[in-house]
Amino acid sequence: MRVAIGAPHGRSGKTTVTLGLIAALRRSGLAVQPFKKGPDFIDPGWLSLAAGRSCRNLDLYFLNKERLAEQFVRGCQGADIAVIEGAMGLYDGLDLEGSDSTAAVARAVKAPIILVIDTTRMTRSAAALVKGFQNFEPDTEIAGVILNKVARARHENILRGSIESYTGIPVVGAIP
């Protein structure tokens, strides 16, 4: 089992969500293998601490898709689930095609994506945002959405209803 955590942009809450998810999975008794997309040096330390296993790097700048997938499978040995924290925005990379983006990494290892959205000062527009991410590269599987920085219950209800109604993607969590 595997999942990637992505977002429309940096500072959306990916690291916080990823750490919380890893800690919850570990607390439930699962062996969690953390991965970080890209050459980060701070987040992998936190991810390793939360999982109790060394975080591994996944980067299509250094490896082709086949080699990255092999490294991923090797890194997952002994784990029940792999959690990949993305970098920057979901489709951001070093080139126009996003060939080394979080979405490209997720596709290479066949990981569904949970999209973390900073919902500050938006309601129904969140559905348009998710719809755009859903349709931008149709072979990228966005399996769920986590709402971050939700103001109150009414805000969450409008966000959840809009996203699920217009995209068919479930909102799997909300963080105040």
Secondary structure, DSSP 4 states (H G I P E B T S, - for coil): -EEEEE-SSTTSSHHHHHHHHHHHHHHTT--EEEEEESS-SSHHHHHHHHHTS--EEE-TTTS-HHHHHHHHHHHTTT-SEEEEE--SSTT--SSTT-TTSHHHHHHHTT--EEEEEE-TT-STHHHHHHHHHHHHSTTS-EEEEEEES--SHHHHHHHHHHHHHHH-PPEEEE--
